[in-house]
C-alpha cells in the first residue's frame, strides 16, 4: 500500500489532508484547507463536501474545528488569481493552509492529480477523488467549501443584486444576466473568459 514505510517505522503518522474550493466560479477568492485528524476523532459523515447538504456541511465543519489535531483555512485573492492563473493561485492557497497548521505534518495528501510543489521536507501524495477515500481530505474539503460559501454570502450583502448567496459565484444564467445588466465588479476574475467577454461587450 502507499507509504507503508510510515506504518512500519513509526507509531504515529501526522497526515494533513488538503483540498480546495472555488476554482470554477467567476468571482471571489479561491480557498483551501489543511486538516490533521486525531486517530480517534469520532467525526461522523466525512466525505466529499459536495455530497453533503449545505446545512450538514456547516455542522460537520464546526465539529472538525473542535476535534481535529490541527486545521487551517487559507485563500488566494482575486488579484492573485488574475496574476498567477487559477491553478497556481489554488496551489498558493494550499501552501498557505499547510503553513498555517499549528503542527507540521509528516505527509500531505492532496485531492486531485496535481502536486502543488510543497517544500522538499514534506512527503506529498496526490489522490484522485481523495475526498472520498481519505477522511483528512474529506475534512479539508468541508472546511474549504464552507469557508468559501460563507465568503460568498458576505459578498451577497455588499452586492445583493448579483445572487452570490445562491449561485456562489458560478456562471449560472442568473449570474451572467446580472453581469450583463449591472456590469463586472472588482470581485470578478478578469482573467476568466466569460468576464473578459462581458468586459469587451461593455466597451462597445
N, C-alpha and C positions, 0 to 999 in steps of 0.2 A: 504493500500500500504506500501511499505518498508519505514522505518524511518519516519513515519507520525509525530512523536513527534517533529521533527525539524520544519516542516511546521506549526505546531500548536504553538510551543513555541518560535520560533524565526523568525524574518522578513527576515534575510539574512542567508543563509547557504553557507559556503565555502566548496565546494566539489572538491576534487582532483581526477581526473581520472588518472589511472596508467596502462601502458601496456608495453610490451617488444617487442624486435625484435632480432632475431638471435639465437634462441635456437637450431634450427636444423642444421645449417651449420657445416662444418668440420673444419672451421678456423675462426680466428678473435674473437674480444671481443663480449660479449652479451650486448645489450643496453636496457635501459628502460627510460621512460619519465613520468613525472608527470605534469599535467596541471590543473589549476584552471581557469575556464572561467568566464567572466563577463556575467551577466544575459541577457544583450543586446549586445552580442558580434558581431553579424552581419556577422559571418563567414559562408559562404555557402559551401556545398559539404562535410560536415563532415560525414564520415562513416569509415568502416573498411579500413585500408590503402591498403590492398591487392585488393580492388575493385576499386581503383583509378589508373589511368595511372601514370607512373613514372614522366612525365613532370608536371602533375597537382598536384602530391603529393608535389613537391618542392614549387610550387606556394602557395598552402594552408599552408604548413609548415611556410613559411615566414609571412603569414597573422596571423597565430596562435601566432607567436612570438611577433607580433606588438600589437595584440588585447587582448590577454589573460591577466587576472589579475596577474598570475604568472605561470612560467613554468621552468622546469629544465630537462636536459638530462644527464644521467649518464651511467656508464658502469662497467662491471667486466671483468678483463683481462683473456686472455687465461690461464695464470698460475693459476688464481683463479678458473677458470672452472675446470682445471685438479685436483686441490687440493680439491675443495669442492664438485664437480659434477655440472652438468649444471643447475639443478633445484635450488640448493642453491646459485649458482652464480647469477642466474636470480633474486632471492629474494634479494640478496645483492645489485644488480644494482637498483632494485626498491626502496629499502630503501634509497640508496644514492640520488635517484631522489627526493624523498619526503623530505629528509633532506636538499636538496639544494633549496627548494622553499623559496622565499622571504616572503611569507605569510603562516602561519600554517593553514592547513585545519581543519574543524570540522569532516569531513567524508572523507574516502578514498574509492573509488570504483576501484576494480582491475578486469581486464579482466581475465576470466577463473574461475576455481573452487577451486583454492588452495590459502590459505592465507599466505602471506609472513611473518606473525607474526611481524607486526609493533608494536612500543611501546604501552603500555596499554592505554595511554591517547588518542589514536586515535580510533575512530569508524571505522571499516573496513567491507566492503561488497564485496564479490566475485560474479561476474556475468558472466555466460557462454554467449559467444557472446556479451559481454558488449560493444565491439567497434561498434556494430550495433544498440545498444539500448540506449546508453548514449553518448552525444556529447563530454563530457570531456574525456571519454575513447577513443573515436574516435580521438580526437586531440592528445592524448598521443600516440596512435598507429601511427599516421602520423609522429610525431616528432621522435619517436624511429626508425621507418623504414627508414626515410630519413637520419638520422644521421648515422645509420649503413651502409646504401648503400654508403654514401659518404666516410666512412672509408674504404670500400672495393675498391672503385675507387682509393683512395690514395695508397692502398696496391698493386693495379694493376700496379701502376707506378714503384714500387720497384721490383715487380716480374711479368713482362709483359707476360711471357710465360705460366702463370697459368690460365689466363682468368678470374681473380677475378671481373673485372668490369662488366662482362656479367652474370656469374652464382652466384655472390655474396657469394661464399664460399660453396654453397650447393654441394652435392655429385653427380653432373652430370657426364655424360660419359666423357666430355672434361676435367673436373677437375680430375677425377680418372685416366685418361690416363696421365695427366701431372704429377700427383704424382708418378705413376709407372715409368715414363720416367726420371723425374727430381729429384724425392725424396721428402721427408717430410721436411717442413720448420718449423722454430721456431714458426710461427704464426698458425700452425695446432694444433688442440686439440688432444693431445696424449691419452687422456682418452676415446676417441670415437673409437669404434671397427673398422671402416674402416681404420683409421690411425694406430691403433695397428697392424692390419693385414699387412698394407703396410710396416711398420717398420720391422715386422718379416720376410717378404719376402726379404727385402733388406739386412737382416743379413745373409741370407743363401748364 
